[in-house]
Amino acid sequence: MMNAMSDDLSVALATTLQRLRADRGLSGAALADRSGVSRSMVSRIESGDVQPTASLLGRLSAALGITLSELIASAERGERRLVRRAEQPVWTDPGTGYTRRAVSPASGGRLELVEVHLPPGARVSFPAEAYAFTHHQIWVLEGDLEFREGETVHGLGAGDCLQTGPPAPCEFHNPGGRECRYLVAVTRRAP
């Protein structure tokens, strides 16, 4: 079920990225410049030729001024107050196996909850721009997580919770031999 949802979501993400870019009056080249993603990759993602990685989606969503959760929720077009587990959008990074479930029922709210499953040895990186207008708290539910925030590495185990600092390039890494499962709570920074 997770793969089918991920395939459907990839198609919806392609259409959503095109729409959001057009809504902001950006050309593909302008989005490429803002995000640091090549123009050809932006085109391939928007045409559905490739499944974007979490890192690429993080860069594109930041360039569009939204969170990754808002991008995925927009692709799902879900604005309900109650979303059952079976209806929550799930996306899997084709490069790492990183899987994220948008738990929160509404996009664009003040609080977003995201459940993440990170396979053993996997690393997922996001640029500082992905954190420019949000605060994150990371609560490890199972396994071990190394979270690199700029030059600082935080080692987290089950039950540990970390609040991120000022925007910096970040990397989530599972150093263990079993899956790491964690929850990310995201809120918008005050303007």
ABEGO torsion letter per residue (X at the ends): XAAAAAAAAAAAAAAAAAAAAAAAGBBAAAAAAAAGBBAAAAAAAAAGABBBBAAAAAAAAAAAGBBAAAAAAAAAGBABABBBAAABBBBBBAAAGBBBBBABABBGBABBBBBBBBBBGBBBBBBAAAAAABBBBBBBABEBBBBBBEABBBBBBBGBBBBBBBBBBBBBBBABABBBBBBBBBBBBBX
